Amino acid sequence: MTRRVLTVDAEDPIERAEKRMLTTGFSALPVVRDIDRLVGIVSLVDVLRAREQDSDGTVGGIMTTEVLALSPTTSAAVVAHRMRTYGELRVMPIVERGRLVGIVTRSDLLRGPRRAQGRLGRLFRPTLPDPTPVRPPRPAVAGATTVGEVMTRTGLVTVDPTTPCSRAVELLLAHRFSALPVTEPDGAVVGIVSEADLMRDPLDGTRGVLPRTVGAAMTRDPTVVHPGTPLDQARALVVDRGFRVLPVVEEGGLVGVLSRSDLI
C-alpha cells in the first residue's frame, strides 16, 4: 500500500488531471474533496471521452463516482481477488472513516505476491514510485489522422510464449507498463500478457499458482491495429472496449504499440 497518494481535486480542471497522469505514468488518480475525502476516480479513458465531447470542465464532471474502496484492515488476499476479478481496476483506494489513507496498485501486488496473505500493512510503501521516464518527443495528437502518426515505435518491450512469467513481471515493473505484446521470433503477435494475467489470486484455486510461462497466462489472438488505421477508430477501441495497449502490426510483424497516453 502507498500512503503518500497523488490525487486531484474534484474542482480541478481536466487538464490538471491529464498532466498529472502523463507526467507520472499513472493511468488513474483518486479524486478528493476537502483534501482527503474520496469522491471518485478519474482515468485516462475519462479524459479521452471528455476530449471526444470537447469538454473543458472539471474533474468532477468526468470522474467515476461509484468507487470500489477497502479499509486498511482488509486482507491483501481480498484486494488481490478484487483487482483480478475487476479487470479494469488498477488502483484500489484504501479508505478509513471516509478519508483516503492510501492506495494499492497491481504493481504493489506483483512486487509482493508472497506477502498477499496478511493485511495491507505488509504491502506498505511509504512513497510513490519514481515517475516514468519521459518518452522521446512524438508528433502531437492534434491533427493526426492515423495510428502510425502517434504510436510508439522505439523502445518496444516484448516477450515470447516461452518467457517465464517471473521475467514478464520483472519487465512490467521495470518499465511500468500495464501489458506486453507477446511475439514469435518472426515478429508475429500471438498474444498480450497483462498485469492481471500475472497476478496470483489466493482466493481462486485456479489462479493461486502462477503459470510458468507467458504462453500459459497470456490472452491469445489480441485485437491489433495497422499504422494506417484511422485514429478515431483506434480511439474508439480504447474508450469503448477498455484496451490499455493495442499492438500495431504491419506485414505480419509488430511495428509499434498504441497506448492510452499516445492518444492524449
Backbone torsions as a table, in degrees:
resi	resn	phi	psi	omega
1	MET	NA	137.5	176.3
2	THR	-101.4	122.3	-178.3
3	ARG	-89.1	-30.1	177.7
4	ARG	-86.8	96.8	-168.2
5	VAL	-102.1	132.7	173.5
6	LEU	-84.5	123.8	-177.2
7	THR	-130.1	171.4	166.8
8	VAL	-128.6	155.7	178.1
9	ASP	-89.1	149.2	-179.7
10	ALA	-59.9	-25.3	-179.4
11	GLU	-91.1	-2.8	177.8
12	ASP	-66.9	149.0	174.0
13	PRO	-67.1	151.4	179.9
14	ILE	-55.1	-37.3	-178.8
15	GLU	-57.8	-34.2	-179.9
16	ARG	-66.8	-43.8	178.0
17	ALA	-63.8	-42.6	179.1
18	GLU	-58.9	-47.0	-178.5
19	LYS	-63.4	-41.2	-179.5
20	ARG	-64.3	-41.3	-179.4
21	MET	-68.6	-39.8	-178.6
22	LEU	-70.3	-36.7	-177.8
23	THR	-78.0	-24.4	-178.9
24	THR	-101.4	-16.7	-177.0
25	GLY	83.9	5.4	177.6
26	PHE	-79.7	146.2	179.8
27	SER	-97.4	-9.2	179.5
28	ALA	-157.0	152.8	179.7
29	LEU	-135.8	142.0	171.6
30	PRO	-65.8	144.8	178.0
31	VAL	-111.9	131.4	-175.4
32	VAL	-126.9	163.2	165.7
33	ARG	-128.0	156.3	178.3
34	ASP	53.1	43.4	174.8
35	ILE	77.5	-52.1	-172.9
36	ASP	-141.3	16.1	177.1
37	ARG	-88.8	113.0	-175.7
38	LEU	-69.4	127.8	179.1
39	VAL	-127.0	-7.1	-179.1
40	GLY	176.4	-176.6	175.0
41	ILE	-133.7	137.3	175.3
42	VAL	-121.1	136.8	-176.9
43	SER	-124.0	170.6	176.0
44	LEU	-62.9	-30.8	176.6
45	VAL	-64.6	-40.0	176.4
46	ASP	-60.1	-40.2	178.8
47	VAL	-65.6	-42.2	178.5
48	LEU	-61.9	-42.4	178.0
49	ARG	-61.8	-41.6	179.6
50	ALA	-62.7	-38.4	178.9
51	ARG	-65.3	-39.5	178.6
52	GLU	-61.8	-30.8	-178.8
53	GLN	-95.6	8.1	-178.7
54	ASP	54.0	39.5	-179.8
55	SER	-88.7	133.8	176.1
56	ASP	-125.9	34.1	-176.0
57	GLY	-85.0	-147.1	-176.0
58	THR	-102.5	164.0	177.8
59	VAL	-57.2	-38.4	-179.5
60	GLY	-60.3	-23.4	-179.1
61	GLY	-81.7	-15.0	-177.2
62	ILE	-121.5	-9.6	-175.0
63	MET	-70.4	160.8	170.6
64	THR	-86.5	123.3	-175.3
65	THR	-93.4	-22.1	178.6
66	GLU	-88.8	91.3	-172.2
67	VAL	-104.5	129.9	173.5
68	LEU	-81.9	118.0	-179.6
69	ALA	-132.7	157.0	-179.7
70	LEU	-131.1	169.4	-178.5
71	SER	-96.4	162.5	-179.9
72	PRO	-62.7	-19.8	-178.7
73	THR	-89.0	-1.3	179.6
74	THR	-64.9	141.7	175.3
75	SER	-63.1	137.2	176.6
76	ALA	-61.1	-28.0	177.4
77	ALA	-64.7	-37.4	177.7
78	VAL	-66.1	-41.5	178.4
79	VAL	-61.0	-45.9	179.3
80	ALA	-59.5	-42.2	179.7
81	HIS	-63.6	-44.6	-180.0
82	ARG	-62.8	-43.7	-176.1
83	MET	-74.2	-24.7	174.8
84	ARG	-77.8	-35.9	-177.3
85	THR	-73.1	-43.6	-179.7
86	TYR	-95.2	92.4	-170.8
87	GLY	-58.1	-29.9	-177.9
88	GLU	-77.5	-16.1	-171.7
89	LEU	-83.2	115.4	176.6
90	ARG	-113.4	-15.8	-178.7
91	VAL	-126.2	121.9	177.2
92	MET	-109.2	109.7	177.1
93	PRO	-68.8	141.7	176.4
94	ILE	-111.4	119.6	-171.2
95	VAL	-122.0	137.1	176.8
96	GLU	-131.7	120.9	-178.7
97	ARG	53.6	41.6	176.7
98	GLY	80.3	-1.0	-176.5
99	ARG	-112.2	140.1	178.3
100	LEU	-73.1	121.4	-178.0
101	VAL	-116.9	-6.4	179.3
102	GLY	173.4	178.1	173.7
103	ILE	-138.7	155.1	169.3
104	VAL	-121.6	132.7	178.1
105	THR	-111.9	166.7	175.4
106	ARG	-61.0	-33.3	178.5
107	SER	-62.2	-37.9	176.7
108	ASP	-57.9	-42.9	-177.2
109	LEU	-73.5	-33.3	176.7
110	LEU	-69.2	-33.7	179.2
111	ARG	-69.4	-34.0	-173.5
112	GLY	-129.1	52.5	-176.7
113	PRO	-59.9	-33.0	-178.1
114	ARG	-75.3	-16.7	179.3
115	ARG	-92.7	-0.8	-175.8
116	ALA	-79.7	38.0	177.3
117	GLN	-114.4	-22.3	-178.9
118	GLY	-100.6	-153.3	179.9
119	ARG	-85.8	173.2	-172.7
120	LEU	-63.8	-23.6	179.5
121	GLY	-57.3	-25.9	-179.7
122	ARG	-75.3	-14.2	176.4
123	LEU	-102.8	16.0	-173.3
124	PHE	-64.1	129.9	167.9
125	ARG	-127.0	122.1	-173.6
126	PRO	-72.8	-21.6	-175.3
127	THR	-131.4	165.8	177.6
128	LEU	-73.0	152.1	174.4
129	PRO	-66.0	159.5	177.6
130	ASP	-61.2	145.2	178.6
131	PRO	-59.3	152.2	176.0
132	THR	-63.3	136.1	177.6
133	PRO	-55.0	141.4	-178.4
134	VAL	-66.9	132.4	179.3
135	ARG	-75.7	159.6	173.9
136	PRO	-59.7	150.9	-179.9
137	PRO	-56.0	139.7	178.0
138	ARG	-125.1	160.0	175.7
139	PRO	-58.3	144.0	-179.9
140	ALA	-65.5	146.2	178.2
141	VAL	-65.6	-36.7	-179.9
142	ALA	-56.9	123.2	179.3
143	GLY	91.8	-16.7	178.5
144	ALA	-72.6	145.7	-178.1
145	THR	-122.1	-15.3	-178.2
146	THR	-129.0	159.8	178.5
147	VAL	-58.2	-40.5	-176.8
148	GLY	-60.0	-22.9	-178.5
149	GLU	-78.2	-21.4	-174.8
150	VAL	-124.7	-8.9	-175.6
151	MET	-66.4	160.8	173.7
152	THR	-85.7	120.3	-176.2
153	ARG	-102.8	-30.8	-173.0
154	THR	-109.1	161.5	178.3
155	GLY	67.0	25.8	-178.8
156	LEU	-68.7	138.4	178.3
157	VAL	-117.9	122.8	-179.1
158	THR	-130.5	166.4	171.7
159	VAL	-131.9	167.0	174.9
160	ASP	-116.3	168.7	-175.2
161	PRO	-59.0	-22.5	-178.8
162	THR	-91.3	-4.4	179.5
163	THR	-62.3	132.4	175.9
164	PRO	-60.9	141.7	178.7
165	CYS	-59.2	-33.6	179.1
166	SER	-61.6	-35.8	177.7
167	ARG	-70.5	-39.4	177.4
168	ALA	-61.4	-40.4	176.7
169	VAL	-61.1	-44.6	179.0
170	GLU	-57.9	-43.1	-179.2
171	LEU	-67.2	-42.5	178.3
172	LEU	-60.3	-44.5	-178.4
173	LEU	-70.6	-40.5	-177.7
174	ALA	-65.5	-38.0	-176.6
175	HIS	-100.7	-5.4	-178.0
176	ARG	55.8	44.0	173.2
177	PHE	-92.7	159.5	175.4
178	SER	-99.0	-15.9	-179.4
179	ALA	-160.6	158.0	179.0
180	LEU	-129.9	137.2	172.0
181	PRO	-67.2	144.4	176.2
182	VAL	-109.7	121.7	-175.1
183	THR	-125.6	156.9	170.8
184	GLU	-88.1	168.0	-179.7
185	PRO	-55.0	-28.1	-180.0
186	ASP	-84.5	3.6	177.9
187	GLY	92.9	-5.9	-179.9
188	ALA	-65.7	134.3	179.6
189	VAL	-84.9	121.4	-177.6
190	VAL	-115.9	-5.2	-179.9
191	GLY	-177.9	177.8	173.1
192	ILE	-133.1	135.1	174.6
193	VAL	-118.9	126.7	-173.9
194	SER	-114.0	171.9	174.4
195	GLU	-54.6	-44.7	-177.9
196	ALA	-61.8	-37.7	179.1
197	ASP	-63.2	-28.0	-173.3
198	LEU	-102.3	5.7	179.5
199	MET	-88.7	132.6	170.6
200	ARG	-75.3	139.4	176.1
201	ASP	-118.1	99.0	-175.9
202	PRO	-61.9	-18.6	-177.6
203	LEU	-95.7	-0.2	179.8
204	ASP	-120.9	113.0	-175.9
205	GLY	-57.1	-29.7	-178.8
206	THR	-79.4	-14.8	-178.8
207	ARG	-116.4	6.7	-177.6
208	GLY	-67.3	-28.5	179.0
209	VAL	-115.6	126.5	-178.5
210	LEU	-71.9	135.2	174.3
211	PRO	-56.5	155.4	-176.9
212	ARG	-75.7	-37.7	-174.7
213	THR	-120.1	158.5	179.2
214	VAL	-59.8	-37.3	-178.5
215	GLY	-58.9	-29.6	179.7
216	ALA	-84.1	-16.1	-175.9
217	ALA	-107.2	-22.5	-170.0
218	MET	-70.9	163.1	169.1
219	THR	-89.9	121.8	-175.6
220	ARG	-85.6	159.6	177.1
221	ASP	49.0	59.6	-178.0
222	PRO	-71.1	158.2	172.5
223	THR	-68.5	130.9	179.2
224	VAL	-125.7	163.1	175.2
225	VAL	-127.8	169.2	-178.5
226	HIS	-110.9	153.9	177.1
227	PRO	-54.9	-27.7	179.9
228	GLY	-89.2	-0.9	178.2
229	THR	-59.8	131.6	177.6
230	PRO	-56.6	138.2	-176.8
231	LEU	-62.2	-36.1	178.8
232	ASP	-61.6	-38.0	179.4
233	GLN	-66.8	-42.9	178.7
234	ALA	-66.4	-40.2	179.2
235	ARG	-62.2	-38.7	178.8
236	ALA	-63.6	-37.8	177.2
237	LEU	-62.4	-42.4	-178.8
238	VAL	-67.7	-45.3	-175.9
239	VAL	-73.8	-46.9	-172.7
240	ASP	-81.4	-31.1	-176.2
241	ARG	-109.6	-1.7	172.3
242	GLY	75.5	18.1	179.3
243	PHE	-67.6	138.6	175.4
244	ARG	-93.7	-34.6	-178.6
245	VAL	-137.7	132.3	173.8
246	LEU	-116.5	119.8	173.7
247	PRO	-65.3	140.8	177.3
248	VAL	-107.5	121.3	-171.1
249	VAL	-121.0	138.7	175.0
250	GLU	-141.6	131.5	-178.8
251	GLU	52.2	39.0	174.4
252	GLY	82.6	-1.0	-178.2
253	GLY	-124.1	157.8	179.0
254	LEU	-74.2	127.1	178.5
255	VAL	-121.0	-5.5	-179.8
256	GLY	177.0	177.8	172.5
257	VAL	-134.1	150.6	177.0
258	LEU	-119.4	116.8	179.8
259	SER	-110.1	171.9	178.6
260	ARG	-59.4	-41.2	-178.0
261	SER	-66.9	-25.7	176.3
262	ASP	-65.8	-22.8	-176.2
263	LEU	-92.2	-5.1	-178.3
264	ILE	-89.4	NA	NA
